[in-house]
């Protein structure tokens, strides 16, 4: 459980940092890193961060990858629930 809190906190921090860097025209956080944080369990924080910071909302390739990650995670949770694992 601690891992999920940590990865979601890290995801929010990275989205916020990337937004700040974008405004100041500095070196950005790679999108691949943001996707990995979402894939490792930070997808709720990624969605929340997009809304809070109004960041990465119009980039279609980024959005498609993020929603793909969320769909895979939802499928895995559904599969685990149907087999009585959770």
C-alpha positions as CSV (number, residue, x, y, z in Angstrom):
1,X,0.0,0.0,0.0
2,X,2.9,2.3,0.8
3,X,4.2,1.9,-2.8
4,X,0.9,3.1,-4.3
5,X,1.0,6.2,-2.1
6,X,4.6,6.9,-3.0
7,X,4.2,6.4,-6.7
8,X,1.1,8.6,-6.8
9,X,2.8,11.3,-4.8
10,X,5.8,11.1,-7.2
11,X,3.5,11.2,-10.2
12,X,1.8,14.4,-9.0
13,X,5.2,16.0,-8.2
14,X,6.6,15.1,-11.6
15,X,3.5,16.6,-13.4
16,X,3.8,19.7,-11.3
17,X,7.5,20.0,-12.0
18,X,7.0,19.5,-15.7
19,X,4.4,22.2,-15.8
20,X,6.7,24.6,-14.0
21,X,9.5,23.8,-16.4
22,X,7.3,24.3,-19.3
23,X,6.3,27.8,-18.1
24,X,9.9,28.7,-17.5
25,X,11.1,27.2,-20.8
26,X,13.5,24.8,-18.9
27,X,14.5,21.2,-19.4
28,X,11.3,19.1,-19.2
29,X,10.4,15.7,-17.7
30,X,10.3,13.2,-20.5
31,X,6.8,12.0,-21.4
32,X,8.1,8.4,-21.1
33,X,8.9,8.9,-17.5
34,X,5.4,10.3,-16.8
35,X,3.9,7.3,-18.6
36,X,6.1,4.9,-16.5
37,X,4.9,6.5,-13.3
38,X,1.3,6.0,-14.4
39,X,2.0,2.4,-15.5
40,X,3.5,1.5,-12.1
41,X,0.4,2.5,-10.3
42,X,0.3,6.3,-10.5
43,X,-2.5,6.5,-13.1
44,X,-5.0,8.1,-10.6
45,X,-2.5,10.8,-9.8
46,X,-1.8,11.3,-13.5
47,X,-5.4,12.0,-14.2
48,X,-5.7,14.2,-11.2
49,X,-2.5,16.1,-12.1
50,X,-3.7,16.7,-15.6
51,X,-6.8,18.4,-14.2
52,X,-5.1,20.3,-11.3
53,X,-2.2,21.6,-13.4
54,X,-4.1,21.8,-16.7
55,X,-1.1,20.0,-18.2
56,X,-0.8,17.5,-21.0
57,X,-4.5,17.8,-21.8
58,X,-4.3,18.6,-25.5
59,X,-1.4,16.3,-26.5
60,X,-3.3,13.4,-28.2
61,X,-0.4,10.9,-28.3
62,X,0.2,11.4,-24.6
63,X,-3.5,11.1,-23.8
64,X,-3.9,7.9,-25.9
65,X,-1.0,6.2,-24.1
66,X,-2.2,7.3,-20.7
67,X,-5.8,6.0,-21.4
68,X,-4.3,2.8,-22.8
69,X,-2.4,2.3,-19.6
70,X,-5.5,2.9,-17.6
71,X,-7.5,0.5,-19.6
72,X,-4.9,-2.3,-19.2
73,X,-4.8,-1.6,-15.4
74,X,-8.6,-1.7,-15.2
75,X,-8.7,-5.0,-17.2
76,X,-6.1,-6.5,-14.8
77,X,-8.0,-5.4,-11.8
78,X,-11.2,-6.9,-13.3
79,X,-9.5,-10.1,-14.1
80,X,-8.0,-10.3,-10.5
81,X,-11.4,-9.6,-9.0
82,X,-13.2,-12.2,-11.1
83,X,-10.7,-14.8,-10.0
84,X,-11.1,-13.9,-6.4
85,X,-7.6,-12.5,-6.0
86,X,-8.8,-9.2,-4.5
